[in-house]
Amino acid sequence: MTAEKKMSAKADQLKGAVKETLGRAVGNERMTAEGRAERAMGDMREAGHKAQDALKR
């Protein structure tokens, strides 16, 4: 996985976690759900890139 793609996936995970936490703090269920979805997308992208790296070896 290139460093740029890894940073992008980590940024999505972080942004989603912050949005989810903020949504919980203010009681906004929609923001919480959006944050959870963004974090999940970052997790899936990272897992996909890790699998590609494993297959290249």
N, C-alpha and C positions, 0 to 999 in steps of 0.2 A: 504494500500500500504506500502510495506516495505520501510525503509529509503534508502536502497541501490538502489531499483528500481526508487524511486523518484529522487534521485540524478543523476541517469543515464539519466532519461528523461530530467531533468533540464540541464544537461551537453550537451545533444544533442541540446536543444533549444538555449543555449548560443553559442555553436560552430557554429550552423547554422546562428545565428544573426550576429556573428562576420564575418563569411565568406561572408554573403550577403552584409554587410556594406563595407567590404574591396573590394569586387567585384565592387560595385557601385563607390567607390572612384577611382579605377584604370581603370574603364570603361570596365571591363571584364564581359560580359553578362553570360557566362557559369558559372563562379564562383558565380555570383549573384543567378542564378537559382539553383545551387547546395546548396547554403546556405539556400535558401527559402525552398527547399525540406527537408533538414535536420531539419530545425526548425519545419516544419509541421509534420514530423515523431515524433519528441519529443512531440509536442502538442497532437498528436493522442495517443501516448503511455500513456501520463499522463491522458488523458481523459478516456482511457480504464481502467486504474488502479483505477481511482476515481469511475467509474461505478461499478467495482467489489467490492470496499469497501462499496458502498452504498447498494448493494444487500446483503452483509453479515450482515447488521444491522437489 
